[in-house]
Every structure is written in C-alpha cells, then in structure tokens.
Amino acid sequence: MKLLLKNGLIVDPANKREENADVLINNGKIEKIAKSITDRDAKIIDAGNRVVMPGFIDMHVHFREPGFEYKETIESGSRAAAKGGFTTVACMPNTDPAIDNQAMVEFINMKSKQVGLIDVKAIGAITKGRAGQELAPIGELFKAGAVAISDDGATVMNAEIVRRALQYCRMFNMTLIEHCEDMNLAGDSNANEGYYGTMLGLKGIPASAEESIAARDIMIARDAKGRLHLAHLSTAGSVEILKWAKKQGINVTAEVTPHHFSLDDSSLVDYDTNFKINPPLRSKEDVKALKKGLKDGTIDVIATDHAPHAELDKHVEWNNAAYGIIGLETAFPLIITELVGPGVLTISEEVEKITINPARILNLNKGTMSEGADADIVIADLEKVVEITEDFFGSRSSNSPFIGRKLKGSVETVLKSGRVVYEAK
C-alpha cells in the first residue's frame, strides 16, 4: 500500500531538513519528499501541521525477557515503545540467562520478528553471566547480530577486562556501553549522597562513584582506541569529564535519561519507591549541568533506561525496593516539556538525540527520513497536553514517578516500515 503524509512539518536532523513537505511511502520505504505531492493510488494521512520525524531509537531498554516476564515481555515492551514513538530499541543483557552468547541474541531477534511491531535489537554482555570475571564471546555476539556490548546494571570493575573488551570492540567496530558505578564506593547505598539523602536517613552514593569509572574507562578507551559509550550520566562532574575527553579526541559518547533531567533528589521526601533509580536522582545543580551538557552537545543521546517492575518489586520498603522506572511512553512528553518548551533544545536538536545519534553509535541504518530509507516515522503534536495515569501505559508495569503529571507533547501516529503500529485515540 502507498501512503501519503500531507501537511506536516518535516524535522529530519540527519538531512538538515526542517520544512513543511509531503511524504510519499511505497512498499515500506520513503519514496519521495516534496512540497506538494499528488498520488491517486495512495492513502492519505493528514498530519495537520504537526511534526513529522524519523522513528525514535532508544539504545537503552530492559524488556526483561527471558527470565522476568512478569515485569515485561518483548511483546508488551514493543507496545510501550510504539506508543512512545520508538520504532527501534536496544535491549540490555541483564536477563536470566544473560544475553552472553549467540543463542540468546538469536532468541531476541526471533521474538522481535514474531511480535512484529518494532525492531528490537540485542545488546550482548561484556562478560559471561555479567559476572565481571571472564569476557563473553564478543565476536560470536557480533556475528549473531548484537549491536553493542554492556554489563549494564553491573560495572566491569576489572580494568584489564575493560581494556581487552574495547580492543575486541575495535575489531568489530562495536561500542562498549558502561554502567559507571564504582561498586566499592557505592556499596549498599540507594540514594544520592547529599542533603536530602542525609535528611531522610538514606545511605548515599557519592558522585565520585560514577565519575571515577567514567574517567577510568575514558582513559582506557584512549589507549585501546575503542568506542566507549557512557550510560545514564547523572552528575555535573561526569559531564565535565566527558567534555574534556571529547576535546582530547577520545572516541566516547554518552546518554542521559528523561528522569535525570526532569527530577532531582528533593523528590525522595515521601519515600515513594517509584523515585528509586540507579544512578540515583541527583541535586538540582546536577540537573542543570545535564541540561547544559545536552544543549552544548557534550551529551549525545537521550535514552529512557526503561526498567519495568511489578508491584511486588516496588510496593515495599525503600531499602528492599527494586531500582528503576518505566520510561518509553513518557520520554517524548518530558523532552518537550522540560527541554524544548523552555528553550534548552530546539526541536531539531532533540530529534537528533533520539534518532540519528543513537543510530550512529549502534551502527544502525536508521534515524533518517532520506528517500529510500525505511518508513519509520512519528507524527506528534507538540502543543497537545497528555495526562499520565496508570492506564496511560502500554507496558506490563506502571512504575512511573510521573503518574499524575500533565505534560506537553503527544505522539499521535507511528509508522514502522510504512505500517501504522500506533495511533492515539
């Protein structure tokens, strides 16, 4: 079927395009983009002066399958992603068993095809069982289709293993994604080390726990000449370290999550475990630094770290509650409300951080609206207000700190290879 998108504002940073134009789609591909297109054989979708963008890419999600299907599955996670405008996601390997071999990568690929909503890619583990002791078969993971490697949720504390992993990554032009947290400094703490953590009687994780690993891995990446990506940065110091590394020409990129640029540790005053995440919510000064890092281009990517948990994991005492929140459905509204609306980022700059930048880091032929590209497209209304309720989510879980909030920015229609996979009611 042919589709013709009319009356939309095309925002495509990869091609430096921001203009009103029509989009003709044929056989799942973008056939033509022009000021005015007529095709009698095409079904028309009126974008109604809304923004038309490449399908979003989230390079950091947890779909929990296999092993924790009561929290999320690839099917329910795909529904949540589609509703949020994400047509491609990359799953972290902290499943049970871990994604540390060819069979597990092939399992993720097979389940993604079976569900058939979006592209679900696998991130392989750095070490076997994510135990930090022995390298996983990186070449085998790459050949099976893994788009990166990471032990996310667990820092690789052995620096020599990190060095060898980066050297292998260089052979396959893969990216190593590091969860930056010195486990000895963090210990069993579960909040930011600062005023609010102290006031609430919570053990604090110092900023140096993140910053020391960020600095260590950057220096190793410099020597190994490998591709390093720092996951979910949360401190002002990490942003400064990253900025220094980029000035030195070190091959490093980084991401920040919507919750880290939208919330600070003052949110913890009610001990609501939906605010318990790792890395923890930091200070207001850290939030300002993250926004500045996004604005000046130091931080390359916005990723959700979508981490679903069932009620039995969250509705318990703070110290016993699981870390993490869901984020796929609220990401775009938070970006518009917290970044685009206040002028931190332009619409083109924010689209870049959720399309072409993650695509380049993961070596994906995605994130553009070039003629001939897959018709992965999002139509969104920047002014429409959405109310976040428990019924708002497509995920199997609803552990969100944003329930009750009204946010600007609504994903209205999502196309995956020219097929409508989500439409707002």
Secondary structure, DSSP 8 states (H G I E B T S, - for coil): -EEEEEEEEEEEGGGTEEEEEEEEEETTEEEEEESS---TTSEEEE-TT-EEEE-EEEEEE---TTT-TTT--HHHHHHHHHHHTEEEEEE-S-SSS-S-SHHHHHHHHHHHHHH-SSEEEE-B-SBGGG-SSSB--HHHHHHHT---EE-TTS----HHHHHHHHHHHHHHT-EEEE----HHHHTT--EESSHHHHHHT--EE-HHHHHHHHHHHHHHHHHHT-EEEE-S---HHHHHHHHHHHHTT--EEEEE-HHHHH--GGGGGG--GGG--SS----HHHHHHHHHHHHTTSS-EE---B----HHHHSS-GGGS------TTTHHHHHIIIIITTTSS-HHHHHHHTTHHHHHHTT-S-S---TTSB--EEEEEEEEEEE--GGG--SS----TTTT-EEEEEEEEEEETTEEEEE--
